[in-house]
Amino acid sequence: MEQLVKKTKKEIVVDYPKLPSGAWLIVGLLCVVGCLNYLDRTMITTMRSSITTAIPMTDAQFGLLTSVFLWIYGLLSPFAGYLADKYNRSRVIIVSLFVWSAVTWLTSQVTTFEELLITRALMGISEACYIPAALALIADYHRGSTRSIANGIHMAGIMAGQSLGFVGGWIAEKHNWTASFSVFGIFGIGYSLLIAFTLKDPPAKLREIKTTNEGVTFFNAIKTLFSKSSFILMLIFWSLLSIVSWMIVGWLPTYYKEHFDLSQALAGLYATGYLYPASVLGVLLGGYLADRWSKNNPKARILVPVIGLCIAAPAIFFASHTAILPVAIICFIIYALTKAFSDVNMMPILCIIADPRYRATGYGILNLFACVVGGIGLYAGGVLRDMQIDLSTIYQSAALIMGICLVLLMIIKSKTKPDNGLN
């Protein structure tokens, strides 16, 4: 079923096909999976004292637990995305959830640092398969004016998992550090068995992918994706924006503490307590606006992030200049709200510029670079501080980078044909 386009002198009106049966059920099911995905990976950071008491290790070794996960997760993301393009996306998601949940439970059984390190590596392998497959599956079901908001709802579930990471530390403090891994591991295994009967790929006749004589292979996916300048520009855009995200969020508690003479607890509250709710609202609002506007403008999914960055960059710039705490908080909230317009529309934009056969692979490549340069952003912030460069200056440079991202999006927009915006 093809999308119909009606052209008049004043506007382009897009008539999208009817949603497949179960399209919103898929989003709801994946919301829970996305929440578990981030909860299982992040809660270890909230129980450092409990873990190091039970399993003696240095701070460097504890940091290695997160680094190993991130390295493996990032490096395997492109190939994990290819698996979702080559095979059944829903099966990849279910197997991924089952395996990482089993690994989560297994973590509760370890007694040495080496065993804990192995489980973190296995977690990176299994979780890498989820995000590319989930976003591609949502795109398969939501082909038109619900694509961005469907992504936004799913991302809200992911952010809920990030913000609930403190639960692991709370359970560890009240009971034992192994209890969290045991409880959430068993829950995830049970949920994977439940969705095995409900999570399905859409019927073949409703998919956008057209069969060709050319086989779907990993190397052909890489070749096809990088043959398009728009994808390369998108990769640069997402990498730069990831640097900004990690640089701002990673050093925000320190910024509040040093510039406004706050306690560590209060600085942490201001850095997270307002930012996460604003980001959740941002992905929902950004998805809604892009979908609503796309009915009349095929390039709306690119223009909404453009508008978001036009607001987010000045917000960071003003936040880095003010000496008034409430003004800084409001500016950072505005940044979190409007920067999320880009987050929620990344897969919809990818659907515009990439071959439908390689959407999951394409997002896996974006994920790889985001992980690599995100770590660089955090490290760069530390290096600049060691050079006695103030965080205000660092945040001003972040605003400048967002300006570059804005230019890249406008170039991508100029290279996008109007009919491509229908996907």
N, C-alpha and C positions, 0 to 999 in steps of 0.2 A: 504494500500500500504506500503510495508516494504522497508526499506533502504537496498541497496545492498552493500556488501563489497567485494572488489577484493584484494586478498593478493598475494604479490610477495615476493622474498627473501629480497628485499631492502626496501619496503615501504608498507603501507596500504593505498589504495585509496578508498575513500568513495563516492559512487554515491547516492546523495540524491534525494528524490522524488520531482516532480515539485510542485512549490508553488501553493496553492489554489488560486482561483480567489479572488481578493480584498485584498490580504495579505498586500500590501503596503498602500492601502487606510486605512486599520485598523490602521496602525502605524501613518499615517498622522492625522487621526481623534483623536487618543489618545494623540498625541503631544499637541494639543490645550487643551484637558481636563487636561493633566498633568500640563501644564502651569497655568491654572486656579486653579488647586488644591493647588499649592504652593503660587500663588499670593494671593489668598483669605485668606490663613492662616497666611501669613507673613506681609501683608501690615499694620496690626494693630500696629506692632512694630515701624513703621516709622512715625507714627502720634501721638506719646505720648503726646506732648504738647497740640495739638488741642483737644484730647480726655479728658485729665485731666482738661483743662479749661472749657469744656462743662459739664463734669461729674466729680466733685471733688472726688479725691481718693488719697490714699497714694501710695508711690513707691512699697510697698509690695503688695498692692491690684492690681496695674498694672502688676506686675510680676506674680501674681496669674492667670491673664487672659491667659498668655501663658502656665503656668504650668498645669492648668486644662485641656487645650486642649491636651497637650502632654501626660499627664497621661491617659486620656480616650482613646486617639488615640492609644497609645501603648498597653494598656490592652485589647482593643477590636480587635486588629489586627488579632490574631489567629482565633477568631470566625468569623470575617469578611472574612478572607481567606477561611474558611470552607464553608461559604455561596456561594462563587464563585466556589468551587469544587462540591458542592451539586446541585446547580441550574445553570441556564443559566448565563454565565459570563457577556455577553454584557448587559443583563437586570440589573444585579447588578450594573454595571458601570453607566448605564443611570439613574437608580433610585438614586444612590449615588450622581451623579452630580446635578440632579434636587433638591434633598433635601438640599445639602450644599449650592447651589446657592440661594435657597429660604431662608435659614438661613442667608446667607450673606446679602440679601436684608432686612431681618427682623432686622439685626443688625443696619441698618440705622434708624430704628424706635425707638430704645431704649432710655430711658431718665434717667435711674438709673444704678448704678454699679451692682446691683443684676441682673437686666435684661441683662446687657452686659455679665455677668459671665455665665448666662444660655445659651446665644447664643453661647458662646465659647465652652461650654460643648456639645451642639448639633452639633457644627461644628466638634468636635472631633469624635463623633459617626458616622456622615455621611461620613466624609473624610476617616475614617479607612477602609471603604469598597473598596476604589478605587485601591490603588497600588497593592495589591495581585491579584485582579481580572484582572487588566490591563496587568500585566507582564505575568500572566498565559495565557491570551487570545493571546498575542503576541507569546508566545511559542507554542500555538496550531496551529497558522497559519504558523509560521516560524520554521519548524522542522529540518532543516539542516544547510546548509552553509550560511544562512542569519540570523540565530537566534541572534547572538551577535550584529551585526550592527543594526538590528531592535530594540533591546533593547537600543543601544547607541543613536539612533535617538530620541526615546521616552524620554530617560534621558536628552537629550539636551533640549527638551521642558520643562521638569521639572526645569532644571537649569535656563532656560529663565524666568520662573515664579519666582524663587528665586531672580534673579538679578533685576527683574522689580518691586520688592516690594517698591522701592523708589517712584513709581508712586502714591501710596496711600498717602504718605506724601506730595508730590507736589500738588496733587489735594486738600488735606486738607488745605494746606497753602493758595492756591489761591481761594478756594471756602469755603467748609465746610467739616468737618471730615466725615459726613454721605454720602457725594456725591460719594465717592469711592465705598462704600459698596452697594449703590443703583445701580450705573452703572454696576459694575461687577456682582452683583447678577442678575439683569435683563438679562445681556448678557448670563450668565450661564444657566438660565432657558430657554432662547430661543435656545441656542446651544443643550441643552439636548433634546428638542423637535425635533430639526433637525436630530441629530444622532439616534433618535429612529427609523428612517426609513432607516438608512444606516449602523449602527453598528450591526453586526450579529456574532454569533458563527460559526465556520467552520462546513460544513456538517459532520454528524456523521461518515460517512464512511472514512473520512480523519483524524479522531482523533486517537491519539496513545493509548488512554485508552481502554482497553479491558474489556468487561463485565464479571463479576464474580458473584457467588452466595452470596458473602459477601457484605453487604450493606455499603454504604458510610455514616459513622457517625462521629461525632466530636471526640468522645473518641477513636474510632478505628483509626482515623487519627493520633491522638497524639501517640497512642501505636505503630502504624506502623512506624512513622517517627523516634521516639526515640529508636526503636529497632535496628536502623542502627548506628554503631559507626561513620560512615562518616558524618552523619547528625549532631551528637553531636559535632564532631570536627569542622564542618562548623559553628555551632552556636557559639562555643568558638572563632573561627577565626573572625567572623563578629562582635562579641561583642568587642573584643580587638581592632579591626580596627576602630570601632565606637568611642572608647575612644580616640584613636589617632586623629581621624578627628575632634572631638569636642574640644579636648585640643589644637590642633594647630590653627584651624580656630577661635575659641572663644577668644583666647588670642593673636592672631597675631597683631591686631592693637596696643595693649599695648606693645608688644615686639618691634615693629618698633619705637614706640614713645620713649620708655625708652632707648633702646640700640643705637639708631641713632639720638636721640634728635630732633625728628620731631614734627611738630604741629599735633594736633588731626585730623584735616582735611586731611593732607597729609598722615599720618599713616593709616587712614581709606581707602584712595584711593589706597595705595600700597597693603593693605591687601585684598581688594576685586576687584579692577580694573583689576589686572593681574590674580588673582586666578581663577575667574569664567570662563573667556575665555579659560584658560589653561585646566580647568576641562572639558569644553564642547569639546574641541579638543581631550582630553584624552579618553572620552567615545566613541567618533567616531573612533579614531585610534585604541583603544583597541578592539572595536567590529570588525573592519575591519580585524585586524591582526588575531584575534581568528578564525574568519570565514574562512579566507584564509588558515591558517595553518591547520584547522580541516579537510580539504579535504585530507590531507596526514597523519595527526596525530590525532587520536581520543581523545587524552588528551590535545589538544591545548588550550581548554577553561580554563584549570587549569594552564597550563604552561605560558600563557600570563600574568595572574596576578602575577605568581611567578617572571617572568622577571621584571614586573613593580615594585614589592616590592624590588627587588635587586637594583633597581635604586633609588626608593623613599627614602628608609631608609638612605643611605649615603648622599642623598641630604639634608635631615633634619639635619643630624649630622653636615655637613659642614656649613649649614645655621646658626646653633647655635654657631659656633665657630668664624665665620668671623667678622671682624670689618669694612668691606667694604660693603656699602649699595648695590651697583649694584650686587655684588656677592651673597648677601643674597636674593635679589629679584629673581635672576636667579635660585638659589637653590630651593626657595619656588615654583617657576613656574614649575620646573622639578618635584618636589614632587606632585603638583596638577595634572600634566599631567599623570604621571605614576601610581599614586595611583588610578586614575580613571579606570585603567585596571581591578581592582578588582570590582569596583562598577558595571561596565557594564556587567560583566560575572557572577554575583551572581546567577541570575535566570537560565542561561544556565548550570552552575555547579549544581544547585539544580535539574535541569532536568536529569542530569547524575546519581545522587545518590538517588533521592527520587522516591517513587511510583508515577506514572503519575496522579493517582487519587487525590493526596494530595499536588500538587505543590503550589496552592494558600495558603492552610493552612500552609505549610512549610514556605513560605515566610512571612506569617503573624507572625509566631513565631519568625523568624529572625528580623522582624520589631519591635516586642515587646522588645526583648532584646537590640536592637540597641537604642531604645528610653530610656530605663532604664539606661543602662551603659553610653550612651552618656551624659545624665545629670550628672552621677557620674563623668565622665571625666572633665566636666566643673567645677563641685564643687571641685574636687580634685585639679585642678589647682589653685583655689582660696585658698584652705587650705594650699597648699605648699608655696604659696606666703606669706601667713600670717606667715608661719614658716621661713620667710626670705630666702627661696630657690629661686634662680634666675631662670628666664624663660629659660635661656640657658640650665640649668641642666634639667629642665622639658622637654624641647624639645629633649635633648639627651636620656631621658628615653623613649620618644615617638619613637625614632629611634630603641631603644632596643625592644620595644613591637612589632614593625613592623618585626623585626628579628624573634620573636616568631611566628608571623603570617605566615611568610615565611616557617618555619618548619612545622607548622600545614598543610599548603597547600601541602607540599611535602608528608606528611603522607597520606592525602586524596588521592593524586595522586597514591600512592603505593597501596591503598586499592581499587582503581577503576579498574574494568576489562575493557580491550580494547573495547569490544563490547558495554559496557555501554556508551562509549563516543559518540556513534552514535546519541543519542537523542538530 
